[in-house]
């Protein structure tokens, strides 16, 4: 190899796919090319990170919109579930209507609708709505002593609080 041949280096230009020759006297241009490459690489990495964050945000928003839509439909079904519960309590659930009621309850249970409100549970204003108050020496803390209307949750969200009669300690 001659001295001139060892001083000439071929560099691939990624933008135009052309070769550029540089010599040791062109060190400034080589440094500028490396600097441009570093800037372009960091821009590309930033854009990739922004796109990944955008995709995650869109998926999260889509899941939230899905949950809000289901909660909205379930909220509209609650009066029907109340009617079914009252019919069941009065032994009026018979025949074909019982089958339809059981299927409806199975569907809303599959959609993760949970019924809550138990007699004897500690009163919690986050999930209970007190409609009647009384006092008694038999309780040591505010207690739900009667469930006037069941409450419902969808996932961790309370769709309707349980309406209860509360007994406070004397």
C-alpha positions, 0 to 999 in steps of 0.5 A: 500500500502506498502512503496516499492509499493509507491516508484515504478512508471511504466512509458510507453516507447513510442518507445518500448511500454515496461514499465520501473520501476523507483524509487526515486533514479532513478531521473537522468534517469527520467530527462534524459527521459523527456529531450529526450522526449522534444528533440524528440517532438521539432524535430517532431514539426520542421519537421512538420513545415518544411513539411508545409512550403514545401507544401506551397512552392510547391503549390505557385510554381505550381500556378506560373508555371500555370500562366507562362504557360497561359501567354506564350500561351496568348502571342502567341495568341496576333497576332491573336487578332490583326488581329481580331481587324484590321478585325473588324475595317475594317468591314471585320468580317462577317459570320463564321469568326465573330463567331470564332473570338467572341469565341476566344475573349471570351476564352481569356477574361475568361482566364483574358487577358485584352486589354488596351490602350485608346486615351487621357490616360496619357502616362505611360512608364510602360504600353505604348511604344511611337512610335510617338512624337508630341507637342501641346498646347492642352495637359497639360501632355504627353498624348496618342493621338493615339493607334497604337497597343493595349496592353495586360495584364494577371492578373497584368503582362503586356504581351505587352505594348500598342504602342501609339503616344504621344503628349507632352505639348509645 
